[in-house]
Amino acid sequence: MSVTIKDVAKVANVAPSTVSRVIANSPRISERTKEKVRQAMKELDYHPNYNARNLANKSTKTIGLIMPNSVTKTFQNPFFPEVIRGISTKAHQLDYGLYLSTGQSDEEIFEEVQDMVLGRRVDGIILLYSKVNDKLMSYLYHEKFPFTVIGRPYDQEKLDVTYVNNDNFKAAKTVTEYLLLLGHERIAFIGGNLETVVTLDHMEGYKKALMNAGIGVKDDYVVFHEELQEGGQEAVIDLMSLSDRPTALIVADDIMTFGVMRMLSEMDVKVPEDISIISFNNVLISELSSPPMTTVDINIYSLGFEAANCLIDQINHPDIKTKQVIIPHKLIKRQTCQKISNRSFN
């Protein structure tokens, strides 16, 4: 025979309603009482029926996570497991589960989100990316469904939404200025997907720093590829085929940088003696590259944690004002950058 709330209440010497409030983590119950009830639950091996409770509350206690595209490719980049770790930590604190999108195309993802919203399969949604003219974001906005964006909306004036982001313009401007201080003027930019807002912000920061230094932006020095190792390798081939090769590279992502460095090694181009490289994200393995990677730490975990925090606030307080949370970044200086030398390309 299954254990009930009444059994727990009897062992804990409290009313059944108190047990229910403890399960709901009510602030009206003292920590001492909560501990006593939880101990009784543990002794009796009692597990609350969250499905029944959520049905009564018209809540699923579930957050939908929407990936940018194919899950297979997405998880090749450590950014996404780390940002999900941040989300799951906050979700776990408040007993929320996660529902991960599995669509392989924009159309499939859009249909999946419609199913989540219209079928009330989740209480809210976190977009793990921000695209230019994203119809999915517009859909959620016009449906007035709780959602948070990791990134920023492309058109902030039209879409007043809650988002968690880095100052990606400032980060790219800072790393460009750092390379300029090291004496580099032939600085190339290897961007990610041009449809993503973060790529546009990086590019604008890069251009602004060059313009402030009185250096024109060379179209040949700006290339875009998928944010995978293969994309980095393709980008290097493009840039190294130029007659006036760059002496420094700004790369959109650490995983792309691994591909960049591997291809440069095959070309017998030494980092940082021949060419300096700086990247973004500071994923765990960036320190393990050879040489260790100079990169920008964007606090990926905090992006996820704060996105979940903002979303759950929306779910619990539907009339709450939108928030724009900026997570600080930090330049991590390692060994892929140095002052320009005579060995650099002429």
Secondary structure, DSSP 8 states (H G I E B T S, - for coil): ----HHHHHHHHTS-HHHHHHHHTT-TTS-HHHHHHHHHHHHHHT----HHHHHHHHT---EEEEE-SS-HHHHTTSTHHHHHHHHHHHHHHHTT-EEEE---SSHHHHHHHHHHHHHTT--SEEEES--BTT-HHHHHHHHHT--EEEES--S-TTT----EEE--HHHHHHHHHHHHHHTT---EEEEE--TTBHHHHHHHHHHHHHHHHTT----GGGEEE--SSHHHHHHHHHHHHTSSS--SEEEES-HHHHHHHHHHHHHTT--TTTT-EEEEEE--GGGGGSSS---EEE--HHHHHHHHHHHHHHHHH-TT----EEE---EEE--SS-----TTS--
